[in-house]
Amino acid sequence: MNTSLDHLPAAKQRELERVVRILLDEFDVAIANATMPHKRGGKVYKIVLFGSFARDDWVDEPENGYQSDYDLLVVVSHRDLTEIADYWYVAEDRILRDLAIARPVNIIVHALDEVNAALLRGEYFWVDIARDGIALYELPCHPLATPMPLTAVDAYQMAQGYFDKWFRSAEGFLDTSRYSVSQGRSNEAAFLLHQATERLYICYLLVHTFYFPRSHNIKFLRSLSEDKESRLIEAWARDSKIERRRFELLKRAYVEARYSPSYAITADDLDALVTSAERLRGIVGGLCQSRLEGLREAAAA
C-alpha cells in the first residue's frame, strides 16, 4: 500500500498528521480502563486515507458550497473496538472542533478480519481502498489480504438484491414523508425524509461498491456517494446559506425531529427538501439501473 502524501499540499499533509495523532491518542485513552484482554490490549493496525484525497481528484470550491472531505479507514485488532460511541466519539468530536483541521473528516472503523474477508469476497469498495488507499499509519506484520475477483454472476445477483430492497424502501419513506407534510406533521415528515435520503445513498453505495458505513449521518453518506459519482451532486443545491441550512436540518432530523422539543422546520424548508430528495431518487435510480444493466450483460457473457 502506498504511503506517500507528496501529491497533497503541505498544509493538508499537516492536517492529516494531526488527525492521525488525535485518533491514536484518544484510542489509547478509550482502552485504558478496559478489563477484557482483547480490549485492554487493543491495537490500531492501520489508518488509511481513501477517496478523492488519495486519488488526487479532490475538489476545493467553498464558494460553491462544495469541498471534498477526508475519508479515513481505521483498521483495529478486534471487532469490539469498532463501536464509534465507545471508542471513537471523543476523537471525532476533537477533530470536528479543531481549528487546525479545515474540513470534515469521515472515519469508518473495521477489524482486520472484516476487511480481509471482504477483500477475499472481491467487494469493490475494499478492493478500491487496497488499490488506491494511502497508509497514514500502520503497524508491521498485519497485511491486507490479496483481493479476489468477484464473479460476474455473483456481482449482478448481489447488486440486484440490494437495489430491490433499498430503493423500494426509500420510495416508501419518501411517499410517507409527503403524506406527513400534507397533514402538517412537520417533524415527522422531516424524520421520514431523512430515512428516505439515507436509504437512497445506501442503495447507491451497495449497488456500486457492495458497502455502506454503519452511520445515519446523511452528510457522510452523501460525501462517500458523491466521491464515487459526481452526478449525485446535482441533487442538493448548496451555493447559498439557506440551502446548506436546509440540508443540515435534514441531517439533524434523525434524532432531533423525534426527541428534541426545540427542533423546528418550516413548510417551505420541507417543500425544498422533498424536491431535492425526489431529484436524488431519480439520479440514484438511473445510476443504479445503468449499473445493473452493465452487470447483467457481464453475467450473461
Secondary structure as UniProt FT lines:
FT   TURN            6..7
FT   HELIX           10..31
FT   TURN            32..33
FT   HELIX           37..40
FT   STRAND          44..50
FT   HELIX           52..55
FT   STRAND          60..61
FT   HELIX           62..64
FT   STRAND          66..67
FT   STRAND          70..76
FT   HELIX           79..82
FT   HELIX           84..88
FT   HELIX           89..97
FT   TURN            99..100
FT   STRAND          105..111
FT   HELIX           112..121
FT   HELIX           124..132
FT   STRAND          134..138
FT   TURN            140..141
FT   HELIX           152..182
FT   TURN            183..184
FT   HELIX           186..209
FT   HELIX           218..228
FT   HELIX           230..235
FT   HELIX           241..259
FT   TURN            261..262
FT   HELIX           267..300
//
